[in-house]
Amino acid sequence: MARINENFLKLQAGYLFPEIGRRVKAFCAANPEADVIKMGIGDVTQPLPSAIIKAMHTAVDEMASSETFRGYGPEQGYGFLREAIAKNDYQQFGIQVDADEIFVSDGSKCDGGNILDIFGDDNRIAVLDPVYPVYVDTNVMAGHTGPADDNGRYEKLVYMAVTAENNFEPELPSEPVDIIYLCYPNNPTGVVATHAMLSKWVEYAEKNNSIILYDAAYAAFVSDPEIPRSIFEIPGARKVAIEMRSFSKNAGFTGIRCAFTVVPKELMGSTKSGEQHAIHTLWNRRHCTKFNGVSYPVQRGAEAAYSEEGKAQINELIDFYMNNAKLLREGLTAMGFEVFGGENAPYVWIKTPAETTSWEFFDHLLEKCHIVGTPGSGFGAAGEGYFRLSAFNSLENTEAALKRIQDSVSAGIQ
């Protein structure tokens, strides 16, 4: 009989977002008249910018002619897109990233899990708590952890709490770790990292020969010029970090699928015997072996995101979502909630009312307000007592959600 990967059996009852979907589906089936506002999963709601649509239409038309038809493309991504990324996201800001250090993919979520293929099973892994569930679950699947305890924390993982008590700034691990997951602007808390904070992590990684997996999927939402958008703004980061970014949230590509990962050529890893090997070479081999590349029309659409027209339209999208975030942050604060994030990130992180668990608050908002959010405990043990709302919605839904919560608070629910 074929044997399964028993590491999957260690996983908790269900991946967070499908579990939310299951509960919402059951509620809607029982209450078909309910007008449910979904502010849980961070999925965009506004249409693709017209500059991107135009570029994709042109690319599709090219596929209809034998003279311009394209079959298999380069697995790492077409040169036109890799060069546009290098120039617009890095080089124009004085950040050293070359086009051939960029690997185009179908999502940062995918890369965040797939990157584990090139790292050994005996690495010590550190994650923030609360944390984007993919970081933890993919390590469980890969056999890098032991079983979970009653709080959902897995043996062998190093958890770094980020809560209001420590101003959402994780302490450096007290023990050496090999791989560190960092995400800023942070999902789920919506907080950001300063240059000083990231410099501490780069110094720690240099001292301990660690590698930082830096998820910058929400970098485009940073408006404060003092907040770094890339870890490569920090001196020395090219020797210790990999950065992942996405077109999903800023350009609306959640259903189109396009992202990229930057692997500097000087980043090294070692064998058990101490031999040094370039991570760039290993990732390139993995990428070319297990991935056939993002489709040509999609990459032309991503390229158009860097046109002058595309940039202007994307900025309008970001402003639209960030206005929603501002409304949520200010409205919930006025109601008496303790609120974090929502200023350089499209998420607000709410302290739940006293004695109310994250899932209890989820159920209350769903059943009484017909609003879907994300319970903080689903992101980790330190997320208990918190709740995430997404700004990815229409202005009308955002205002309606605030009105429903206000009515609930007025009725004494909080």
N, C-alpha and C positions, 0 to 999 in steps of 0.2 A: 504493500500500500504506500502511496506517495505521502511523504511526511511534510507537514506544514511548518512554516516559520513560527515557532511557539512564542516568539517575542510579541507577536500581535495579540496574544492572549493576555498579556500584561496590561494592555491599554484599558483605560477606564470605560465606563458604560457606553459612551459614544463621543465622537468628535463634537466639540461644543456647538458649532453652527448647525449641523444636521439635527442635533437634539432640540435646538431652538425651533428649527423648521417643523419637527415632529409635533411639538407642543402647540405651535401656532396652527398647524393644519388641523389638529384635533379640536382646537377652540373654534376655528372658523366653520368646521363641519357641524359643530353643535350650535353655533350662533351665526347662521348664514346672513343675518341682517346686519351684523357688526361691520362697521367701517374701520378696519384695522390699519393703523399707520405704522409702517415698518421702519424702525430706526435702529435695528440691531446689527445685521451684517453690513459691513462697509461697502455696499454696492452703489455705484453712481446711478443717477436718475436722469441726468440731462443728456441730450443727443450729442453725437460726435461733432466736433467743430467742422464747419463747412470746408475749410482748407484741407482737412484730412479726408473727408468724403470725396472731394474732387480728385485728390491724388490717388485714392484707391480705385475710383471709377476709371481713371486713365490707365492704371496698372492692369485692371481687369480687361480693358479693351486691348491692351498689348498682348494679352494671352490669347486673343482671338485671331491673331495673325501669325503666320509661320515665320515672318521676318522678325517679329519682336517677342515671340513666345519664349518662355523660360521654363525649364524643367527643374531638376535639382539645383538648389543654390548652395553656396558655401555654408556649412553647418554653423560656423561662428557668426554668420550674418553678412549681408552684402556690405561692400566697402563704403557705399554711399551713406548708409545709416551709421556704421561704426565711426566714420569720419565726422558726421554731423554731431553725434553724441560727444565725441572727444572734444570737438571745438566748442560746442555750445554749453555743455554741462561742466567742463573742466578747464580747458586751455584758456578760454577768455577770462577766467577768474584767476589765472596764474597757477593753476593746479596741474601738475605733471601727470597726464594720462594719455597714452598713445592709443591710436585706433586699434592696433592689433592686440591690445590688452583687454578689449571689450568683447564679450561674448553675448550675442543676442539670443534670447530664449522666449519661451511662452509664459513666463511668470516668475516673479521673485519667490513665491511660495514653492514652486517646483525647484528652483535653484537652491533654496534654503534646505530642502531635503536631499536633493541629488548630490550636493557638495560632499555629503558624508561618504559617498562611494570612494573618494580618494584619500580618506583618513582612516587610520587603523582603529581597531576595536578597543585598544587599551588607553585611549585618550581620556583625560579628565575634562568633563564638559561643565561649563558654568552658564547659567541662564538667569535672567531677571525673574522676579516673582512679584506681581503678576507678569505673564509673558504671552506672546502670540503662541497659541497651542502647537502650531506646526513644528516649532523648534524642539519642543519636548517629545511630541509623539513620533517624529521621524527618528529621533535617537533611540526611543524605545523599540521601534520597529527594527532598527539596525543592530539591536543587541548591546547597546552601550549602557544600559541601566539594569538595576535589579527590579524587584517588584515595588509597587506603590504602597505607601503607608495609609493610615486612616485619613490623612489630610490630602491624599492624592499626590504626595511628593515621592519621587522615585529614588531608590537607593542608587548611589554612585554619581548622581547629578549634584552639582553645587548650586544651591538656590540663593540668590541675592535679593533680599526683600527691598521693594520700593513702595513706600507708603507715605502718608502725610507726615508721620512721625520723623522720618529722615529726609523730609523735603523732596522725596522721590529721587534721591541721589544714592545709588547703590554704593555700599562700601566695597573696597577692593577685597578679593578673596584672601582669607587668612592662610590659605594653603596654595601652593602652585597649581594652576590649571593650564590645560593645553589649548582648549578651544573655548572662546568666549562669544556668546551671542549678545549683540547690542542692537537696539532699534531706536532710532531718533530721526524726526519726531516720533515719540513713542506710541506704539499700539500695545496696550489699550489706553494708557493713562492720558495721552495727549500732551505730555510734558516734553521739554526739549533739553538738549545737552549744550553746555557752554564749551568754549575752547579750552578753558582750564580743566573741566571735567574730562573731556576726551583726551587731553594731554596726559592726564594721570593714567588713563587706560593704555595709551600707547607706550608710556614709560614702563608700566607693569608688564605689558606684552614683550617689550624688548628685554627686560630683566629676566623673565621666566621662559623665554623662547616660545611664547604663546602666539596663537593666531586669532584675530578678532574677525568674526563674521558680522559685518555691519549692514543692517537692513535700513536703507534710506528711501524706502518706497514713498514716503510722504515729504520728501525734501522740498518739493515745489511749493508746499504750503507755508514754508518759513518766510515771514515778511520782515522780521527783525534782522537788520544787517549785522548785528553782533552775534547772531547765532549761526554756527557752521551748518552748511548743507551737506558737506561731504567730510568723511573722516580724513580724506587725503589733504585737507587744509592743515592738518596737524603735522609738523615736522616729524619724520621718522615713520609715519604710518604706512608708507609703501613697503616697508620691510616686515610689517606685522599684520596687515589687514586686507580683507577682501570686501568689496562694497557691492551691494545689490540694489538696483533701482527698477522702477516699473513705470509704464505708460498708463496703467490701469486707472489710477485715481485722478491724476491731473488732466489727462487727455481723454478719459472715458473709455479706456480699452478693456474694461473688465470682461466684456463679451467678445472682444477681438483677439486678445492675448498677445502681448508683446512686452518684453522687459529686457534687462541686461545685467550682467555681472562683470565687474572689473577685477582682474587678477594681475597685479603688478609682476613684472618679470623678475624682480629681485626677491620676491617672497619665497622663502624656502621652508621645507619640511625635512624631517630626518627619518631614517630607518631605525630599527632597534639597535643596529650596530653603530649608529651615529653618522652614516653617510647622508650628505645633503642632496636634496633633489628639488628642482624648481616646481612649485605648485602650479604655475602657469602651464607647464608642459603636461603635467598629470591631468589637469582639468581639460585641456585641449583634447587629450586622448579620450577622456570620458565623454566629453561633449560630442565628438565626432563619431564615437562608437554607438552611443545610445540615443542620439538626437539627430533628426534630419533637417532641422532648421525651421524658422518661422517663414510662412508663405510670403512670396514676393509682393502681392498687393498690400498685405499688412505692413511689411517693412517700408513700402513707399508711403503708406499712410503715416507711419511713425516718423519718417524723414520730414514729412510736411509739418509735423509739430514744431520743427525748428525754423520754418519759414517765417518771415515777418508777419504775414497774415495769421499763420498758425499760432505763433507766440501770443499775439494780441487776443485771439479767440480763447486760448487756454487760460490766459490771465483773467479773462472775463468769467470763465468757469470757476477758477479758484476763488475769485472775489465773491461769486455767487454762493458757493458752499461755505466760505468763511463768514459771510454775513449770517448764514443760518447758524453757524457755530457761535457767533457773537450773541445772537438772539437767545440761543439755548443757555449760554453761560450767564448772561445778564438776567434773563427771565427766571431761571432756577435759583440763582443767588438771591434775587428779590423775594422769592418764596421762602427763603430760609434754609435752602440746601447748601451744603459745603461743596463747592464745585472747583474742579481743576481742569487744566487743558483748555482747548478751544480758542487759543490765541495764535499759535503757529502750527496748529494741527486741526484736522476736521473732526476730532472727537472731544466730547466732554466726559469727565470721569466724576461721578457723583458719589458722595458719602450717603449710604442709605440711612433712613430714619433709625433712631435708636431701637435696638432689640429686633430689628428686621434684617433677616438674612438676604443675600443677593437674590436667591431664587424665589423667596417670598415676595420681594419687591418686584421681580419679574412677573410673577403671577398676578400681583395686585395691578400693575400697569396694564397687563393684558386683559384681565377680567373686568376691571372697573373703568379703565381709561381707553381700552382698545388700542394700546400702544405696545410695540415690541421693541425691547432694548436688549442688552447683553449683560447677564449677571457676572459680576466681577470674579466670583469664585470659579467660574469656568476658565479663567485665565491663570489660576493658581491659588494656592492656599492664602497668600497675602492679599489676594483680591477679594476675599470675603469681606462683606460690609461695604462694597463699592458696586457701582453700576455704570455701564457705558452707554451713551447715546451717540448716534452718528449724525453728522450734519449733511450727509448725502441724501437730500430729499428736496422736495419743492418748498418754496417759501410758504405756500398755503398750508401744506402739511405741518411744517415747522411751527407756524403760528397756531394751528389747530391743536397740535400736541401740547403746546405750552398752556393753552386755554383749558384743555382737559385735565392736565396735572394741577393747574391752579384751582379748578373746581374741586378736585379731589382733596387738595390741601385745605381748602375752605371748609370742606365737610368734616375736617378733623382726622383725615386718614394718616397724614404725616405723623 
